[in-house]
Amino acid sequence: MQGSDESDSLSLLQRNGFYITLGYSPVKDKLQFIARLDDYDPNSEISNNIINKYILAANWYFNSNTRIQLEYDFVKEEGVEIQNNLFAILFQAGF
């Protein structure tokens, strides 16, 4: 993906990014594993500012409307590294 935003004062920034998502369901309609790579460059005219995210997740579906998700995001920044990895547990229920 590539884009520019003309709605604010940062309109001249050239941004680039892509993502790849892979999923595998060893138990149909119950268990799902997800791996994702995100790559984002908030300003392609500046070097050493790319952000990479490596995401691993698992979903357990109780039924078609209810699931629990465990997710870990490993975030790697070029240049100044920030400790902003994430572990999340999500419970989702539909009505």
C-alpha positions in Angstrom: 0.0 0.0 0.0 1.1 3.5 -0.6 -0.7 6.8 0.1 -0.7 10.4 1.0 -3.0 12.4 3.2 -4.1 15.8 2.0 -6.5 16.5 4.9 -3.9 17.9 7.3 -0.6 19.6 7.6 1.2 16.3 6.9 -0.1 16.2 3.4 3.3 16.1 1.8 4.4 12.9 3.6 4.8 9.8 1.5 3.8 6.7 3.5 4.3 3.1 2.5 3.3 -0.2 4.1 2.2 -3.7 3.6 0.9 -6.7 5.5 0.7 -10.4 5.1 -1.7 -12.6 7.1 -1.7 -16.4 7.3 -4.3 -18.5 9.0 -4.7 -22.2 9.8 -7.6 -24.0 11.4 -6.6 -27.4 12.7 -10.1 -27.9 14.3 -12.7 -26.7 11.8 -15.0 -24.0 13.3 -13.3 -24.2 16.7 -9.6 -23.4 16.7 -7.7 -21.0 14.4 -4.1 -19.8 14.4 -3.1 -16.5 12.8 0.4 -15.1 11.9 0.7 -11.6 10.5 3.5 -9.3 9.4 2.9 -5.6 9.2 5.5 -3.2 7.7 4.8 0.6 7.9 7.0 3.5 6.8 5.3 6.7 8.1 7.6 8.9 5.9 9.5 7.3 3.1 11.7 10.4 2.6 13.3 9.8 6.0 15.5 6.8 6.6 15.5 4.6 9.7 11.8 5.0 10.7 10.2 1.8 9.6 7.9 0.0 12.1 7.6 -3.8 11.8 5.0 -5.8 13.7 5.0 -9.6 14.0 1.7 -10.8 15.4 0.8 -14.3 16.6 -2.8 -15.1 17.6 -5.1 -18.0 18.4 -8.9 -17.9 18.3 -11.2 -20.4 20.0 -14.8 -20.3 18.8 -17.4 -21.5 21.4 -20.1 -21.1 18.7 -20.6 -18.9 15.6 -21.3 -15.8 17.8 -18.7 -16.2 20.6 -14.9 -16.5 20.6 -11.9 -15.8 22.8 -8.6 -14.6 21.2 -5.1 -14.6 22.6 -2.7 -12.3 20.7 1.0 -11.3 21.0 2.4 -8.4 19.0 6.2 -8.1 18.8 6.9 -4.5 17.6 10.3 -3.6 16.2 11.2 0.0 15.3 14.2 1.1 13.3 16.2 3.8 15.1 14.9 4.5 18.6 13.3 1.4 19.9 10.3 1.7 22.1 9.1 -1.1 24.5 5.6 -1.4 23.2 5.0 -5.1 22.6 1.5 -6.2 23.4 -0.2 -9.2 24.8 -4.0 -9.1 24.6 -7.0 -11.3 25.5 -10.2 -10.6 23.7 -13.6 -12.0 24.4 -16.2 -11.4 21.7 -19.9 -12.2 21.8 -22.6 -11.4 19.2 -26.3 -11.0 19.9 
